[in-house]
Amino acid sequence: MRPLLALDLRPPVLLDLWPAATILGIVLGTVAPPVAATALLAALVVSAGAGLWEDLVPGPWRLMALLSPLFVGVGVGVALLHASAPDPLARLAALEPERVVVEGRISSPPEAAGFGHRAELGVESLWYGGQEALRGGAVELFAPGLGALGMGDEVRAEGRLYVPEPSPDFDYARYLATLRVSAVMEAEGIRTVGEGRGWIGELHRRTDRALGYGLRPEEASVVRGMVLGDRSLIPESLEEAFRRSGITHILAISGQHVAVLTAAAYFVLRAFAMPAAARVAGTLSVIWLYIVVAGAPPSAIRAGVAATLFLLGTLLGRPVSPLHLAGCMLVIILSYNPLLLYNTGFQLSVAAVLGILLLRRPIEDLLRRLPLRLPRAVTVLVSVSLAAQLATAPVVAASFGEVSLVGVVTNLVAVPLSGPVLVLGLLAAVAGNVLPALAYPLNLANGALVSCLSLVAKKTASMPWAAVSVPDLDPHATLLLYAGFLPAAICGGGFARERGALWAAVALVWTAGWVVFARLSGG
C-alpha cells in the first residue's frame, strides 16, 4: 500500500526559500498582523496540497512546500513576541514625569543637536519620586556638555522624560523604536559616575581626531561621515548636494566599508601565516570592533552579520550563494529587532543589496544587447549602479520626496573615488591612534580625493534636472513601483534568465512612467 505522504528525500532537496518564508512572516506580523494570518492560512493550503498531490510542485521543492507553514509561522511568532513584550520605560515616559534621575552608559557617539548634544543612553537605573523605578531599556539623551563624552562613558543625568508625539512628516518615536530606544530625556546637566570614561568612547574620540589632522573642516566632515558614519558636521548644503546627485549612500557605513575592512584584516592575518580559524576570529573581532566604535548603525550591523556568515561558511567549507546569505542575514537581524523594518537607513541598505543581487544580471544582459558595445568593466559598473538606484528609488522617494536622475552617472565617478577615500581614511584612523604625525600624509592625499568627490556632487546637483520632486507618496505608490521590478528580479534570481533583458527594459520604462505619474499627482 502506497503511503499517503510519499517523500523522495534524495538530492536535490531544495529548502532555499526558508529565509523568504520566515521574513514574510516577520514582515507581515510586524506591519500588518491581520494579513499575517491570511499568509499563514495560504501556506497551510500550499502544504496540504503538496502533501495530497505529489505533482503539485516540482519534486525538489516538495519538502519546502510542506514545511512552508512552519517557516511562516515562526516569522509571525517572532513578530508577535516582540510586539507583546512589555516596555516599562515607555509606559513611565508616557506619563511625562518632570524630574527623573538616570544612570547608565552612553551607547552611541554624541552628535550636535538643538539642545546641546544627543546620544543614546543605556539605562542601568532610573529613579522617580525618590525611589528606583526600573532598570534596563534605553533613552535618547539631550544634554549640554554631552559632546565632551563618548560611548561607554558612565553618566548620571537628571531631567524630563517623555515619548515624542508623531508629526505629519516624521514619527520620531517609531524611529527611536527601530533603535530599541523607548523615550527621550532632556537633561539640564550630566556628570560622569562610577568608572567614568569608557575605552570605546576614548577610541572613538582618538579616531575622530585622527581623521581631521591636516584636512579642511569640510573635507574632514566628509571623511568622518564615510569612516565613522557621523554626518552631523557635514554642511547642510553639501549633504543636499550628495542627496540630489544620488550618492548619499557613500556617507553611510555599508557593505563597502565592511568588505574593505574584512579583506584588509583577513589578508594581513594571512600574511603572518595565521591558521584559518585564527584568521576568521581575528577578522571578525576587527569588524565588530569597528561597528561598535562607529555606533552600530543598522546598515553596519547588516553588513557585519553578512560578513560573519560569509567567513564562517568559508571556514566550514560551506560556501553559500549571495542571495541565500542575504536571506539568512535578514532573518537574524529582523528576529532581533523587527522594528528595523521602519528604519530608512536599514531599508536603503537592504534594498541596495537585493537590487544588486536580483537586478544587476538582467540589466547587464540588456546593456550587452545595445548597439553601442561597452567594455565589460564599464557594463558591470553601470549595471550595478543602475540596479542599486532602481531598488532604492522607492525608499528615497517616500523618505525624502525626490528621486535623483543623475545618480547612475554620478555613481560611475563617485563609487570608484569612494574606495580609495575609505581605505586612506581607515589607514589614517589606525595611524593616528598610534602616532598623530603618521595620519597627516594619509589625510593630505585623502583631502584631494574628497575635494574631487565633493566637486562631483556639487556640479551634478546644481543641474536643474538633477533630481525630480515626488512629494506626498503613500505606501501603495511605493509598492506599485516595486511590483514593476518583480519580473526582472525573478529572472535575476535564476528563473527564466533568457528573458531578463526584456524585463529589465520593462523595469526601466516602468520606473520612468512611475516618476512622471508621481510628479504629476504630487502637483
C-alpha positions as CSV (number, residue, x, y, z in Angstrom):
1,M,0.0,0.0,0.0
2,R,1.4,3.4,-1.0
3,P,1.8,5.8,2.0
4,L,-0.4,9.0,2.0
5,L,2.7,11.2,2.1
6,A,5.4,9.7,0.0
7,L,8.6,11.9,0.2
8,D,11.6,11.5,-2.0
9,L,14.5,12.9,0.0
10,R,17.2,12.0,-2.4
11,P,19.2,15.0,-3.6
12,P,18.5,17.6,-4.7
13,V,16.1,18.7,-2.0
14,L,15.7,22.4,-2.1
15,L,14.9,24.4,1.0
16,D,16.4,27.7,-0.3
17,L,13.1,29.6,0.2
18,W,13.0,29.1,4.0
19,P,14.5,32.6,4.7
20,A,12.0,34.2,2.4
21,A,9.1,32.4,4.1
22,T,10.4,33.4,7.6
23,I,11.0,37.0,6.5
24,L,7.5,37.2,5.1
25,G,6.1,36.1,8.4
26,I,8.1,38.7,10.4
27,V,7.2,41.5,8.0
28,L,3.5,40.8,7.9
29,G,3.4,40.0,11.6
30,T,5.0,43.4,12.3
31,V,3.4,45.7,9.7
32,A,0.0,44.0,9.1
33,P,-0.9,41.3,11.6
34,P,-4.3,40.6,10.1
35,V,-2.7,39.9,6.7
36,A,-0.2,37.6,8.5
37,A,-3.0,35.3,9.5
38,T,-4.0,35.1,5.8
39,A,-0.5,34.4,4.7
40,L,-0.2,31.6,7.3
41,L,-3.5,30.1,6.0
42,A,-2.2,30.3,2.4
43,A,0.9,28.4,3.5
44,L,-1.2,25.7,5.1
45,V,-3.2,25.3,1.9
46,V,0.0,25.0,-0.1
47,S,1.4,22.5,2.4
48,A,-1.8,20.4,2.3
49,G,-1.9,20.5,-1.5
50,A,1.8,19.4,-1.7
51,G,1.0,16.5,0.7
52,L,-2.1,15.3,-1.1
53,W,-1.0,15.8,-4.7
54,E,2.6,14.7,-5.4
55,D,2.8,16.6,-8.7
56,L,1.5,19.9,-7.4
57,V,5.1,21.3,-7.0
58,P,8.4,20.1,-8.6
59,G,9.9,17.2,-6.6
60,P,13.0,19.1,-5.3
61,W,10.7,21.8,-3.8
62,R,8.1,19.5,-2.3
63,L,9.6,19.4,1.2
64,M,9.9,23.2,1.1
65,A,6.2,23.4,0.3
66,L,5.3,21.0,3.1
67,L,7.3,23.0,5.6
68,S,6.2,26.5,4.5
69,P,3.7,26.9,7.3
70,L,6.4,26.2,9.8
71,F,8.7,28.9,8.5
72,V,5.9,31.5,8.0
73,G,4.6,30.6,11.5
74,V,8.0,31.1,13.1
75,G,8.3,34.5,11.5
76,V,4.8,35.6,12.6
77,G,5.6,34.2,16.1
78,V,8.8,36.3,16.3
79,A,7.0,39.4,15.4
80,L,4.2,38.9,17.9
81,L,6.6,38.1,20.7
82,H,8.3,41.4,20.1
83,A,5.0,43.3,19.8
84,S,3.8,41.8,23.1
85,A,7.0,42.4,25.1
86,P,6.4,44.8,28.0
87,D,8.2,48.1,27.9
88,P,8.0,49.7,31.4
89,L,10.3,52.6,30.4
90,A,7.9,53.6,27.6
91,R,4.9,53.4,30.0
92,L,6.6,55.6,32.5
93,A,7.7,58.1,29.8
94,A,4.1,58.3,28.6
95,L,3.3,59.9,32.0
96,E,5.8,62.6,31.1
97,P,7.5,62.9,34.6
98,E,9.2,66.3,35.0
99,R,12.0,65.0,37.2
100,V,13.8,61.6,36.9
101,V,17.3,60.6,37.6
102,V,19.0,58.1,35.2
103,E,22.4,56.4,35.5
104,G,23.7,54.4,32.5
105,R,26.3,54.1,29.7
106,I,26.3,56.1,26.5
107,S,25.8,53.7,23.7
108,S,26.2,55.9,20.6
109,P,28.5,58.7,19.5
110,P,27.2,62.1,20.8
111,E,26.0,64.3,17.9
112,A,25.3,68.1,17.9
113,A,21.6,68.9,18.3
114,G,19.5,72.0,19.0
115,F,19.6,71.2,22.8
116,G,23.3,70.7,23.4
117,H,24.2,67.2,22.1
118,R,22.3,64.0,21.9
119,A,23.2,60.3,22.3
120,E,21.6,57.0,23.2
121,L,21.9,56.1,26.8
122,G,21.5,52.5,28.1
123,V,19.6,52.8,31.3
124,E,21.1,50.9,34.3
125,S,19.0,52.6,37.0
126,L,16.1,55.1,36.9
127,W,14.8,56.9,40.0
128,Y,11.5,58.6,40.1
129,G,9.8,60.1,43.2
130,G,12.8,59.4,45.4
131,Q,12.9,55.7,44.7
132,E,14.3,53.4,42.0
133,A,11.5,52.8,39.4
134,L,13.2,50.4,36.9
135,R,16.3,49.0,35.4
136,G,17.0,48.4,31.7
137,G,16.0,50.0,28.4
138,A,17.4,53.0,26.6
139,V,16.6,56.7,26.1
140,E,17.7,59.3,23.7
141,L,19.5,61.8,25.9
142,F,19.7,65.5,25.1
143,A,22.0,67.4,27.4
144,P,24.6,70.2,27.4
145,G,28.2,69.0,27.8
146,L,27.4,65.6,26.3
147,G,29.7,66.4,23.3
148,A,32.8,66.1,25.6
149,L,31.8,62.4,26.4
150,G,31.8,59.3,24.3
151,M,30.4,55.8,24.0
152,G,31.0,53.6,27.0
153,D,31.1,56.5,29.4
154,E,29.0,56.0,32.6
155,V,27.0,59.1,33.4
156,R,24.2,60.4,35.7
157,A,21.6,62.7,34.2
158,E,18.6,64.5,35.7
159,G,15.7,65.9,33.7
160,R,12.4,65.4,31.9
161,L,11.3,62.1,30.3
162,Y,8.7,61.8,27.6
163,V,7.6,60.0,24.4
164,P,7.7,62.3,21.4
165,E,4.5,62.9,19.6
166,P,4.4,61.9,15.9
167,S,4.2,64.7,13.4
168,P,2.6,64.5,9.9
169,D,6.1,64.4,8.4
170,F,8.0,62.2,10.8
171,D,7.2,59.7,13.6
172,Y,10.2,60.3,15.9
173,A,9.0,57.7,18.5
174,R,8.8,55.0,15.8
175,Y,12.3,55.9,14.6
176,L,13.7,55.6,18.1
177,A,11.9,52.3,18.5
178,T,13.8,51.0,15.5
179,L,17.0,51.7,17.6
180,R,15.4,49.9,20.6
181,V,15.1,53.3,22.3
182,S,11.9,53.8,24.4
183,A,11.8,57.6,25.2
184,V,13.5,61.0,25.1
185,M,15.2,62.6,28.1
186,E,16.1,66.3,28.2
187,A,18.6,66.8,31.0
188,E,19.8,70.0,32.5
189,G,23.2,68.6,33.0
190,I,25.2,65.4,33.3
191,R,28.2,64.1,35.1
192,T,30.3,61.0,34.9
193,V,30.0,58.4,37.7
194,G,31.5,55.1,38.6
195,E,34.2,54.1,36.2
196,G,33.7,57.3,34.2
197,R,35.2,57.3,30.8
198,G,34.9,54.1,28.7
199,W,37.6,52.8,26.4
200,I,35.3,52.6,23.4
201,G,34.5,56.3,23.7
202,E,38.2,57.2,24.1
203,L,39.0,55.1,21.0
204,H,36.2,56.9,19.1
205,R,37.5,60.3,20.1
206,R,41.0,59.5,19.1
207,T,39.8,58.2,15.8
208,D,37.7,61.2,15.2
209,R,40.7,63.5,15.9
210,A,42.9,61.4,13.7
211,L,40.6,61.8,10.7
212,G,40.8,65.6,10.9
213,Y,44.6,66.0,11.0
214,G,45.7,68.2,8.1
215,L,42.2,68.4,6.5
216,R,39.9,71.4,6.0
217,P,36.7,71.3,8.1
218,E,34.5,70.3,5.1
219,E,36.9,67.6,3.9
220,A,37.2,66.2,7.5
221,S,33.4,66.1,7.9
222,V,33.1,64.0,4.7
223,V,35.8,61.6,5.8
224,R,34.3,61.3,9.3
225,G,30.9,60.6,7.6
226,M,32.4,57.8,5.4
227,V,34.6,56.2,8.1
228,L,32.6,56.7,11.3
229,G,29.1,57.3,9.9
230,D,29.0,60.7,11.7
231,R,27.4,63.2,9.3
232,S,26.5,65.8,11.9
233,L,29.3,68.1,10.9
234,I,28.7,67.9,7.1
235,P,27.4,71.3,5.9
236,E,23.7,71.1,5.1
237,S,24.3,72.4,1.5
238,L,26.9,69.7,0.9
239,E,24.7,67.0,2.2
240,E,21.9,68.3,0.0
241,A,24.3,68.1,-3.0
242,F,25.1,64.5,-2.2
243,R,21.4,63.6,-2.0
244,R,20.4,65.4,-5.2
245,S,23.3,63.8,-7.1
246,G,22.3,60.3,-5.8
247,I,25.5,59.5,-3.9
248,T,24.4,59.9,-0.2
249,H,24.9,56.2,0.3
250,I,28.7,56.6,0.3
251,L,28.4,58.7,3.5
252,A,26.8,55.8,5.4
253,I,28.6,52.8,6.8
254,S,27.6,50.0,4.5
255,G,28.7,46.7,2.9
256,Q,31.5,48.5,1.0
257,H,33.1,49.7,4.3
258,V,32.9,46.2,5.9
259,A,34.1,44.5,2.8
260,V,37.2,46.7,2.6
261,L,37.9,46.2,6.3
262,T,37.3,42.4,6.1
263,A,39.6,42.0,3.1
264,A,42.3,44.1,4.7
265,A,42.2,42.3,8.1
266,Y,42.0,38.8,6.6
267,F,44.9,39.2,4.2
268,V,47.1,40.9,6.8
269,L,46.5,37.9,9.2
270,R,47.2,35.5,6.3
271,A,50.4,37.3,5.6
272,F,51.5,36.4,9.1
273,A,50.7,32.7,8.4
274,M,47.9,32.6,10.9
275,P,45.7,29.4,10.9
276,A,42.4,29.7,9.1
277,A,40.4,29.7,12.4
278,A,42.6,32.4,13.9
279,R,42.2,34.5,10.7
280,V,38.5,34.3,10.8
281,A,38.3,35.0,14.5
282,G,40.7,38.0,14.2
283,T,38.9,39.4,11.2
284,L,35.5,39.2,12.9
285,S,37.0,40.9,16.0
286,V,38.2,43.8,13.9
287,I,34.9,44.0,12.0
288,W,32.7,44.1,15.1
289,L,35.1,46.5,17.0
290,Y,34.8,48.9,14.0
291,I,31.0,48.6,14.0
292,V,30.8,49.2,17.8
293,V,33.1,52.2,17.6
294,A,31.1,53.7,14.7
295,G,27.9,53.5,16.9
296,A,26.4,50.3,15.4
297,P,24.1,51.8,12.8
298,P,21.6,49.4,11.3
299,S,23.3,49.3,7.9
300,A,26.6,48.5,9.5
301,I,25.0,45.7,11.6
302,R,23.5,44.2,8.4
303,A,26.9,44.2,6.7
304,G,28.6,42.8,9.8
305,V,26.2,39.9,10.1
306,A,26.6,39.2,6.3
307,A,30.4,39.2,6.7
308,T,30.2,36.9,9.7
309,L,28.0,34.4,7.9
310,F,30.3,34.5,4.9
311,L,33.5,34.0,6.9
312,L,32.0,31.2,9.0
313,G,30.8,29.5,5.8
314,T,34.2,29.7,4.3
315,L,35.8,28.3,7.4
316,L,33.4,25.4,7.5
317,G,33.8,24.7,3.8
318,R,30.2,25.6,3.1
319,P,30.1,28.4,0.7
320,V,26.6,30.0,0.4
321,S,25.1,31.8,-2.6
322,P,24.9,35.6,-2.1
323,L,21.2,35.6,-2.3
324,H,20.8,32.9,0.4
325,L,23.4,34.6,2.5
326,A,21.3,37.9,2.3
327,G,18.2,36.0,3.3
328,C,19.8,34.4,6.3
329,M,21.3,37.8,7.3
330,L,17.8,39.3,7.2
331,V,16.3,36.5,9.3
332,I,18.9,37.0,12.0
333,I,18.6,40.8,12.1
334,L,14.8,41.0,12.0
335,S,14.5,38.3,14.6
336,Y,16.5,40.5,16.9
337,N,14.5,43.7,16.1
338,P,11.6,43.5,13.6
339,L,11.0,47.3,14.0
340,L,14.1,47.9,11.8
341,L,11.6,47.5,9.0
342,Y,10.7,51.1,9.7
343,N,14.3,52.4,9.7
344,T,15.1,54.3,6.5
345,G,18.8,53.5,6.7
346,F,18.1,49.8,7.0
347,Q,15.5,49.9,4.2
348,L,18.0,51.6,1.8
349,S,20.8,49.2,2.8
350,V,18.7,46.1,2.2
351,A,17.1,47.5,-1.0
352,A,20.5,48.2,-2.5
353,V,21.9,44.8,-1.7
354,L,18.8,42.9,-3.0
355,G,18.7,45.2,-6.1
356,I,22.3,44.4,-6.9
357,L,21.7,40.7,-6.4
358,L,18.5,40.4,-8.3
359,L,18.5,43.2,-10.9
360,R,22.2,43.5,-11.9
361,R,22.3,40.5,-14.2
362,P,19.1,41.4,-16.2
363,I,20.3,44.9,-16.6
364,E,23.8,43.7,-17.7
365,D,22.1,41.4,-20.3
366,L,20.2,44.4,-21.6
367,L,23.3,46.6,-21.9
368,R,25.1,43.9,-23.8
369,R,22.3,43.9,-26.4
370,L,22.7,47.6,-27.1
371,P,24.2,48.7,-30.4
372,L,26.9,50.5,-28.5
373,R,29.4,47.9,-27.3
374,L,30.8,48.9,-23.9
375,P,33.9,47.4,-22.2
376,R,32.9,44.6,-19.8
377,A,34.2,46.6,-16.8
378,V,32.0,49.6,-17.7
379,T,29.0,47.3,-18.3
380,V,29.3,45.7,-14.9
381,L,29.8,49.1,-13.2
382,V,26.8,50.6,-14.9
383,S,24.6,47.6,-14.2
384,V,25.5,47.6,-10.5
385,S,24.9,51.3,-10.2
386,L,21.6,51.2,-12.1
387,A,20.4,48.1,-10.1
388,A,21.1,49.9,-6.8
389,Q,19.5,53.1,-8.0
390,L,16.3,51.4,-9.1
391,A,16.0,49.3,-6.0
392,T,16.4,52.3,-3.6
393,A,14.4,54.8,-5.7
394,P,11.1,53.9,-4.0
395,V,12.5,54.3,-0.5
396,V,14.3,57.5,-1.4
397,A,11.2,58.9,-2.9
398,A,9.0,58.0,0.0
399,S,11.5,59.2,2.6
400,F,12.9,62.4,1.0
401,G,10.3,63.4,-1.6
402,E,12.7,63.3,-4.5
403,V,14.4,61.0,-6.9
404,S,17.9,61.6,-8.4
405,L,18.0,61.4,-12.2
406,V,21.8,61.7,-12.4
407,G,22.6,59.1,-9.8
408,V,23.6,56.4,-12.2
409,V,26.1,58.6,-14.0
410,T,27.4,60.3,-10.8
411,N,28.0,56.9,-9.2
412,L,30.3,55.9,-12.0
413,V,32.7,58.5,-10.7
414,A,31.8,58.6,-7.0
415,V,31.9,54.9,-6.2
416,P,35.5,54.4,-7.7
417,L,36.6,57.5,-5.8
418,S,35.0,56.4,-2.5
419,G,37.0,53.2,-2.3
420,P,40.4,54.9,-2.0
421,V,38.9,57.6,0.3
422,L,37.7,54.8,2.6
423,V,40.9,52.9,2.5
424,L,43.0,56.0,3.2
425,G,40.5,57.0,6.0
426,L,40.8,53.7,7.7
427,L,44.6,53.8,7.5
428,A,44.7,57.3,8.9
429,A,42.4,56.2,11.7
430,V,44.8,53.4,12.7
431,A,47.9,55.5,12.1
432,G,46.6,58.5,14.0
433,N,45.7,56.3,17.0
434,V,49.4,55.1,17.1
435,L,51.1,58.5,16.3
436,P,49.2,61.6,15.1
437,A,52.0,62.6,12.8
438,L,51.5,59.4,10.8
439,A,48.0,60.4,9.8
440,Y,49.0,63.7,8.2
441,P,50.3,62.4,4.8
442,L,47.4,60.0,4.5
443,N,44.9,62.7,5.2
444,L,46.6,65.1,2.8
445,A,46.2,62.5,0.0
446,N,42.7,61.9,1.1
447,G,41.8,65.6,1.0
448,A,42.5,65.8,-2.7
449,L,40.1,62.8,-3.4
450,V,37.4,64.2,-1.1
451,S,37.6,67.6,-2.9
452,C,37.0,65.8,-6.2
453,L,34.2,63.8,-4.7
454,S,32.5,67.0,-3.3
455,L,33.0,68.8,-6.6
456,V,31.3,66.0,-8.5
457,A,28.4,66.1,-6.1
458,K,28.0,69.9,-6.2
459,K,28.3,70.2,-10.0
460,T,25.8,67.4,-10.8
461,A,23.4,68.6,-8.0
462,S,23.4,72.1,-9.5
463,M,21.8,70.9,-12.7
464,P,18.2,71.9,-12.8
465,W,17.1,68.4,-13.8
466,A,19.4,66.6,-11.3
467,A,16.5,65.4,-9.2
468,V,12.8,65.4,-9.5
469,S,10.4,66.1,-6.7
470,V,7.8,63.4,-5.9
471,P,6.0,64.7,-2.8
472,D,3.2,63.1,-0.7
473,L,3.8,59.5,-1.7
474,D,1.8,56.8,0.1
475,P,2.9,53.2,0.7
476,H,0.7,51.9,-2.2
477,A,2.6,54.0,-4.7
478,T,5.9,52.7,-3.4
479,L,4.7,49.1,-3.6
480,L,3.5,49.8,-7.2
481,L,7.0,50.7,-8.3
482,Y,8.4,47.6,-6.7
483,A,5.8,45.5,-8.4
484,G,7.2,46.6,-11.8
485,F,10.6,45.2,-10.8
486,L,9.3,41.8,-9.8
487,P,9.6,40.0,-13.2
488,A,13.2,41.2,-13.7
489,A,14.0,40.2,-10.1
490,I,12.7,36.7,-10.7
491,C,14.8,36.4,-13.8
492,G,17.8,37.7,-11.9
493,G,17.1,35.1,-9.2
494,G,17.8,32.3,-11.7
495,F,14.3,31.7,-13.2
496,A,13.9,32.3,-17.0
497,R,17.2,34.1,-17.2
498,E,16.9,34.3,-21.0
499,R,14.1,36.8,-20.6
500,G,16.0,39.0,-18.1
501,A,16.9,41.7,-20.7
502,L,13.3,42.1,-21.7
503,W,12.1,42.5,-18.2
504,A,15.0,44.9,-17.3
505,A,13.8,47.1,-20.1
506,V,10.3,46.9,-18.8
507,A,11.5,47.9,-15.3
508,L,13.3,50.9,-16.7
509,V,10.2,52.1,-18.7
510,W,8.0,51.3,-15.6
511,T,10.3,53.5,-13.4
512,A,10.2,56.4,-15.9
513,G,6.4,56.2,-16.1
514,W,6.1,56.0,-12.3
515,V,8.3,59.0,-11.7
516,V,6.2,61.1,-14.2
517,F,2.9,59.9,-12.7
518,A,4.2,60.6,-9.1
519,R,5.4,64.0,-10.1
520,L,2.1,65.0,-11.8
521,S,-0.1,63.5,-9.0
522,G,2.0,65.4,-6.4
523,G,1.4,68.7,-8.1
